[in-house]
């Protein structure tokens, strides 16, 4: 499987792929495709790159617009390929797209634009988002994607830790804006009073920020509460007998309540926009990819499950109705 890897702000493709090496995936089954963000980051003499530029004193989830986001989107579309109705050569096919922090927000943007029809990029089989927040300028695209995937406000998601159905609380736009203000104000106060913590998390997308701790939700679900994997994406949803739409996508979302960089509530809402096959994994590692034993296990489980889906041909989407 070929997976497009989108690095966070203040990093670059090669470095991010090296980080993903901790997953210890077999090279004959998985290949990460590198892509560098278009803009160099030059503030405070720090290196790395960024997918878009932000106005002063703004964050990716607060600003009304990004500068240069068109270039970032084009880079992803070029790698994914264009959906021109022709069969894609298997060697060129991208099976999944993965991102951390700003890279995860770009994943959400790309998937939303493809599903809503504002991009002719090819929709990958799956997406993985780590430490995402709402990409504010593209919030309406995510709303539209949510509607297309027929997700109700309290649609159950699959908890990747337990395999059980979880129903995230309803979050209206007004409530999420309140969360945004409170989080931004709280982060600002914390940053001014604790320089060390600020240095760890001073960018909205640093791949080295975060804390330590054990994962939560480590219990195993029982048969009564567990969503059977018979409902996995296929042409027919075995649970309901209904046809799955042409835009079905599996997704994995890793979030942490200890994330002081991107509000986890926003990442939770983004996950809900991905539909009923969104898997949630909550950890206590802060703003970082969960590379502790349990986190590695859950990430690998998801990826190997996608490999099986591909081998079984269960991700073939039905053609659109004429």
C-alpha positions, 0 to 999 in steps of 0.5 A: 500500500502506498500512503501519502504522508503530510508532515506537520509545520516546522518539519519536512517530508524526509524527517516525518517519514523517519518518524513513521519508521517507528511503526515498523511496518513491513516494507513489502506491504507499506510505502510512505510517499514523501511530499514537502510543504511549499513554504519555508518557515523562517521565523526565529531562525527555526527550520522546517516547512509549512503548508500555508502561511498565517496572518500574525497572531493567528492559528490555523483554526482561528484565521479566516484565510490561508496564504498559499493553500492552493499550492498545498492542495495542488501538491496533494492532487498531483500525488493522488492523481486526477479522477478522469474516469480512466483506470489508474495504474496500480503502481501509481495508485495512492491507497491512503493519506496520512497527516499530523497536525497541520498535515492532518488538517490538510488531509481533512481539506483534501478529502472534503474537497474531493467528496464535495466535488470541488477537487478532481483528485482521486479519493484514497481508500483511507485517511489517518489524522493525528492531532487535527483541528478545524481548518477554519477557512475550509469549515464549510467544506467539512460541513458539506462532506458531513452532509454528503456522508449522511452523518447525523450530529450524534452519529456513532463512531468506531472507537479504535481502542475498544472496537465499540460504538461511541457517540460523541456529544453534539457540538453545534457551530456556536458551541464550537466557536465558544470552545475555540475562543476559550481554548485560544484564550487559555492557551494564550494565558498558559503560553505567557506564564509558562515559557518552557511549555510554550517552547514545546508547543509554540507552533500549531503543528510541531511534531515534537510537542506533547506530553507523556502518559498512558492511553485511556480506553484500553478495555476490550469491548464485548459482543453486546456493545461491539460494532461487528466488523461485518459493517466494514466498508463494502458495496453493501453495508452488511448491517443495514443492507443499504448500498454505501455511497460512492464516497465511502472512506475509512479514517483513523483519528488520534486525539489527546485531551492533553493537547495544548496546541490543537483543541481536541474537541475540534479534532473530534468534530473533524472526525465526525465529518468523516462519516460512520467509518471513522475510528477514534483513538484517544491517548494521553501523549499530548500534541504528538503521534501516539508512539507508545506501545498501545498507540503503535498497536492501534495504528498498525491494526488499522493499517493491516485492516486496510491492507486486508480490505484492499486484498479482498477487494472490499473497497471497490465503490459502486459506480455513480447512478446515471 
